[in-house]
Amino acid sequence: MSAIPVPVTSALRALRRLGSLLGRRLLVVGANSAVGTAAVQLAARSGAHVVAIARDQVAHERIRQLGAAEVHATMDTVSSPVFAALDVVGGPHLVAAYSLLARGGTVIALGHAAGHDEHFPFGAFVAGPTNFDRSISTFFLGSQNGLGSEMDYLAAEVHSGHHTIGDLDQRPWTDLGPWVAGGGVRSTNRVVFLVD
């Protein structure tokens, strides 16, 4: 279970970069991922209006229960600009998230699950009166210092029931090799390999 804190701490550190979220629209791209699920919960508890993007529509109700005010299958249906975005998918999703930013907004790129290049259209970085001072920021948890106190905080949150990591698909560590060789197929649950 030692890997469980990684997505939650990544979400927490990324959200802290954005400052106060109270009453602000925050886009979470990949809201059904481990990092996305953590971000939805932490942002909602910080007072954000969470706009979640999750391709799997079966997960939409659960994401609402975690605190999302809006849940969309794609960004095409998001109608209003957002203060900031956390993107764990990358590729065209990062491009779309950037296009939804209000002036002064930031996208924090937390992952690249899409496996596709980002191709910004001509003029994407030319600002106008409503979309100036926007940025994209990269993130790497390994560069962060002082994670010990946050691990204690997050453990207390999970223990108290204020934060959920979702259902776990627990398997023995000896299944890891065959699982990877088979393409890493999984359910929507988090796969955790247990070491004896």
C-alpha positions as CSV (number, residue, x, y, z in Angstrom):
1,M,0.0,0.0,0.0
2,S,3.1,2.2,0.0
3,A,2.2,3.7,-3.4
4,I,-1.3,4.9,-2.3
5,P,0.0,8.3,-0.9
6,V,1.7,9.2,-4.2
7,P,-1.4,10.2,-6.2
8,V,-3.0,11.9,-3.2
9,T,0.1,13.9,-2.3
10,S,0.6,14.8,-6.0
11,A,-3.0,16.2,-6.1
12,L,-2.5,18.1,-2.8
13,R,0.8,19.7,-3.8
14,A,-0.5,20.7,-7.2
15,L,-3.6,22.3,-5.7
16,R,-1.5,24.2,-3.2
17,R,0.3,25.9,-6.1
18,L,-3.0,27.5,-7.1
19,G,-3.6,29.3,-3.8
20,S,-7.2,29.8,-2.6
21,L,-9.8,27.8,-4.5
22,L,-12.8,29.2,-2.6
23,G,-15.6,29.9,-5.0
24,R,-13.4,29.3,-8.1
25,R,-14.0,27.0,-11.0
26,L,-11.4,24.2,-11.1
27,L,-11.2,21.8,-14.0
28,V,-9.9,18.2,-13.2
29,V,-9.1,16.3,-16.4
30,G,-8.9,12.6,-15.7
31,A,-11.1,12.8,-12.6
32,N,-11.6,9.0,-12.5
33,S,-7.8,8.4,-12.1
34,A,-6.1,8.1,-8.7
35,V,-4.7,11.6,-8.9
36,G,-8.0,13.0,-10.3
37,T,-10.1,11.4,-7.6
38,A,-7.9,12.9,-4.9
39,A,-8.0,16.3,-6.6
40,V,-11.8,16.3,-6.8
41,Q,-12.1,15.6,-3.1
42,L,-9.4,18.0,-1.9
43,A,-10.6,20.8,-4.2
44,A,-14.3,20.4,-3.2
45,R,-13.3,20.5,0.5
46,S,-11.4,23.7,-0.2
47,G,-14.5,25.4,-1.6
48,A,-13.8,25.0,-5.3
49,H,-16.6,24.6,-7.9
50,V,-15.1,21.4,-9.4
51,V,-15.6,20.7,-13.1
52,A,-14.6,17.0,-13.6
53,I,-13.8,15.3,-16.9
54,A,-14.1,11.5,-16.9
55,R,-14.5,9.5,-20.1
56,D,-16.2,6.6,-18.2
57,Q,-19.7,7.8,-17.7
58,V,-20.4,4.9,-15.3
59,A,-18.1,6.7,-12.8
60,H,-19.9,10.1,-13.1
61,E,-22.2,9.6,-10.2
62,R,-19.4,8.5,-7.9
63,I,-17.3,11.6,-8.9
64,R,-20.3,13.8,-8.0
65,Q,-20.5,12.1,-4.7
66,L,-16.8,12.9,-4.1
67,G,-17.6,16.6,-4.5
68,A,-17.7,17.5,-8.2
69,A,-20.3,20.2,-9.1
70,E,-20.2,19.2,-12.8
71,V,-19.1,16.0,-14.5
72,H,-18.5,15.8,-18.3
73,A,-17.4,13.0,-20.5
74,T,-15.5,15.5,-22.7
75,M,-14.4,19.1,-22.5
76,D,-16.6,20.0,-25.4
77,T,-19.6,20.4,-23.1
78,V,-17.8,22.7,-20.6
79,S,-19.4,26.1,-21.2
80,S,-17.6,28.5,-18.9
81,P,-14.0,29.4,-18.5
82,V,-12.1,28.0,-15.5
83,F,-9.7,29.6,-13.0
84,A,-7.3,26.6,-13.2
85,A,-7.0,23.0,-14.3
86,L,-5.2,19.9,-13.2
87,D,-4.5,17.6,-16.1
88,V,-3.4,14.0,-15.7
89,V,-4.2,12.9,-19.3
90,G,-2.1,15.2,-21.5
91,G,-2.2,15.2,-25.3
92,P,-5.3,16.9,-26.8
93,H,-6.7,17.1,-23.3
94,L,-4.0,19.5,-22.2
95,V,-4.6,21.6,-25.3
96,A,-8.3,21.7,-24.6
97,A,-7.8,22.5,-20.9
98,Y,-5.5,25.4,-21.8
99,S,-8.2,26.8,-24.1
100,L,-10.7,26.8,-21.2
101,L,-8.6,29.0,-18.9
102,A,-9.8,32.4,-17.9
103,R,-7.4,35.3,-17.8
104,G,-4.6,34.6,-15.3
105,G,-5.4,30.9,-15.3
106,T,-3.0,28.0,-15.0
107,V,-3.0,24.4,-16.1
108,I,-0.8,22.1,-14.0
109,A,0.3,19.1,-16.1
110,L,0.4,16.1,-13.7
111,G,0.6,13.3,-16.2
112,H,0.5,12.0,-19.7
113,A,-1.8,9.0,-19.7
114,A,-3.1,9.8,-23.2
115,G,0.2,8.8,-24.8
116,H,-0.3,11.5,-27.6
117,D,1.5,14.6,-28.5
118,E,0.2,18.1,-27.7
119,H,-0.5,20.1,-30.8
120,F,-1.5,23.7,-30.0
121,P,-3.3,25.4,-32.9
122,F,-1.8,28.5,-34.5
123,G,-2.4,31.5,-32.3
124,A,-3.1,29.5,-29.1
125,F,-0.6,31.6,-27.2
126,V,-1.7,35.0,-28.5
127,A,-3.6,36.8,-25.8
128,G,-6.7,39.0,-26.0
129,P,-8.7,41.0,-23.4
130,T,-10.3,37.9,-21.9
131,N,-7.5,35.3,-22.0
132,F,-4.2,37.0,-21.2
133,D,-1.6,35.9,-18.6
134,R,-2.4,32.2,-18.9
135,S,0.2,29.5,-18.3
136,I,1.0,25.8,-18.3
137,S,3.0,24.5,-15.4
138,T,4.7,21.1,-15.1
139,F,4.9,19.1,-11.9
140,F,7.1,16.4,-10.6
141,L,6.4,15.0,-7.1
142,G,10.0,13.8,-6.7
143,S,11.2,17.4,-6.7
144,Q,9.1,18.3,-3.7
145,N,10.5,18.6,-0.2
146,G,8.9,18.0,3.2
147,L,6.4,15.4,2.3
148,G,6.3,13.8,5.8
149,S,3.8,16.1,7.4
150,E,1.5,15.8,4.4
151,M,1.6,12.0,4.6
152,D,0.5,12.2,8.3
153,Y,-2.3,14.7,7.3
154,L,-3.5,12.4,4.4
155,A,-3.4,9.3,6.5
156,A,-5.6,11.0,9.1
157,E,-8.0,12.1,6.3
158,V,-8.4,8.6,5.0
159,H,-8.7,7.1,8.5
160,S,-11.4,9.6,9.5
161,G,-13.4,8.9,6.4
162,H,-13.0,12.5,5.0
163,H,-11.1,11.2,2.0
164,T,-11.6,8.0,0.0
165,I,-9.2,6.3,-2.3
166,G,-11.8,4.1,-3.9
167,D,-12.0,0.4,-4.1
168,L,-8.7,-1.5,-4.4
169,D,-8.1,-4.5,-6.6
170,Q,-5.5,-6.2,-4.4
171,R,-3.2,-8.9,-6.0
172,P,-0.1,-10.7,-4.9
173,W,3.2,-9.1,-6.1
174,T,3.9,-12.3,-8.1
175,D,1.0,-11.4,-10.4
176,L,2.8,-8.1,-11.4
177,G,4.9,-9.5,-14.3
178,P,2.0,-11.4,-16.0
179,W,-0.3,-8.4,-15.5
180,V,2.1,-6.0,-17.2
181,A,2.8,-8.6,-20.0
182,G,-0.9,-8.8,-20.5
183,G,-1.2,-5.1,-21.1
184,G,-2.1,-4.0,-17.6
185,V,-5.8,-4.6,-18.0
186,R,-7.8,-3.5,-15.0
187,S,-11.2,-2.6,-13.8
188,T,-11.9,0.9,-12.7
189,N,-10.5,0.0,-9.3
190,R,-6.9,0.8,-8.3
191,V,-4.6,-2.2,-8.7
192,V,-2.4,-2.7,-5.7
193,F,0.3,-5.5,-5.6
194,L,0.9,-6.7,-2.1
195,V,4.4,-7.8,-1.0
196,D,4.5,-10.6,1.6
